Amino acid sequence: MKKGLIPELLVGILCVILVIGGVRAFTKDSQEGKEPGAEATLTPEPEDDDKDDDKDDDRDDKDDDKKDDKEDTEAGGLLNQTTSSGSITDLEMMDKKADYIKKLIDNYYLYEVSEEDYEVALYRALLDACNDPYTCYYTPEEYAELEESSSGIYCGIGCLVSQNVNTMLITIVKPFAGSPAAKAGVKAGDIVTGVDGEDISGQDINLVVSKMKGLEDTEVTITVYRESVGEYLDFTMKRAYIEVETVTYEKMREGSHKLGLITVSEFEELTLKQFEEALEDLKDWGMEGLVIDLRDNPGGLLDTVTEMLDPLLPKGLSVYMQDKYGNRDEYKSDSKCYELPMVILINGNSASASEIFAGAMQDYEKATIVGTQSFGKGIVQSVIPLTDGSAVKMTIADYYTPLGRNIHGVGITPDVVVELPAGESASSVEREKDTQLKKAVELLLEEIR
């Protein structure tokens, strides 16, 4: 096991957290005079008829039994070494207990557990103690893949996914056009339940995404539940290099008026450049009003969203973060501000950076917000690299809109609430049925006229 990454104390504490239930079950058998698993143990008859060897074997067995009894007694004693409050406080005792539990696993657990498995489990459990779905540990391999996906270019199946932090369900938001996922038949709304036969229920979305990615032309099978047919479906596809198109745009004509529509699917490193190019082209075309569609956008990088806000806001605060010590980190826009009527579309899957964007535009009254209540993620995570190539992601601060609103657990309330028709989703709704976009166009035309 690698040393120096976490104190021995924390290792001891985590082992206690992970398997204390197993120790209690073990010591219960010990107190009743049973060896754990004895009822399921088959003891072969000795093949050697030599009596002296039999006697030696008997003595060895008795010695082993004494050792087992001694270890069992030690385990029971460890559980009894508590304070009057019932909590374990002796650091040395916890370290001994951790060593003993590892011996139990090595001696009695049916399958092999590698040193690497122990190590990774301990680090994950340390962060699990935070009881925060956004806080987790990445192995060096997982962190490298996370860095790759944040850049916008990676080798995988090519789809945008989101995770419900309450149910931990991972849903396909949309497969990218021409991607392996799209060609295989994966659809928006499919719920991912497995990757290569492994049940991924409850796993962090970044870990699941890392399993979908891999070397070019290698096969991967994902299992999804498709609610429309009530069935689990398997899709096997070959991974390919994907350059994510996080921004798409189009020029819309409404009578004699020119309107722009920019759809932002997530806020990654390359999103800023794509957004700026779209905005410039629409301005050169002569657009009179702009719709920015953030529906189903799960968020992304804080630096990206604040830079995208800069040309759309007047001089002042765009968002600020505050940590548990009360320290503030402020992001501001300059005095250059593009003036034109704007509407922003949001829904229940618009989260985090999407809400920073919509919240700032709403506070400055620079855009009308249309759609349904957003997700409500008003906290900020930071990924902290470690010296061995692994990393830790943890929640470090609350964020607040320019007017001081923290929307965590609440979300952004639209200025104009509009629902899509029953059974329709923003990523797949046909244009003539998109009531939210129709309302956005209607509001822009009213303002322009």
Secondary structure by P-SEA (a helix, b strand, c coil): cccccccaaaaaaaaaaccaaaaaaaaaaaaaccccccccbbbbccccccaaaaaaaaaaaaaaaaaaaaaaaaaaaaaaccccccccccaaaaaaaaaaaaaaaaccccccccaaaaaaaaaaaaaacccccccccccaaaaaaaaaaaaccccccbbbbbbccccccccccccccccccccccccccbbbccccccccccccaaaaaaaacccccbbbbbbbbbccccbbbbbbbbbcccccccbbbbbbbcccbbbbbbbbcccccaaaaaaaaaaaaaaaacccbbbbbccccccccaaaaaaaaccccccccccccccccbbbbbbbcccccccccbbbbbcccccaaaaaaaaaaaaaccbbbbccccccccbbbbbbbcccccbbbbbcbbbbcccccccccccccccbbbbccccccccccccccaaaaaaaaaaaaaaac
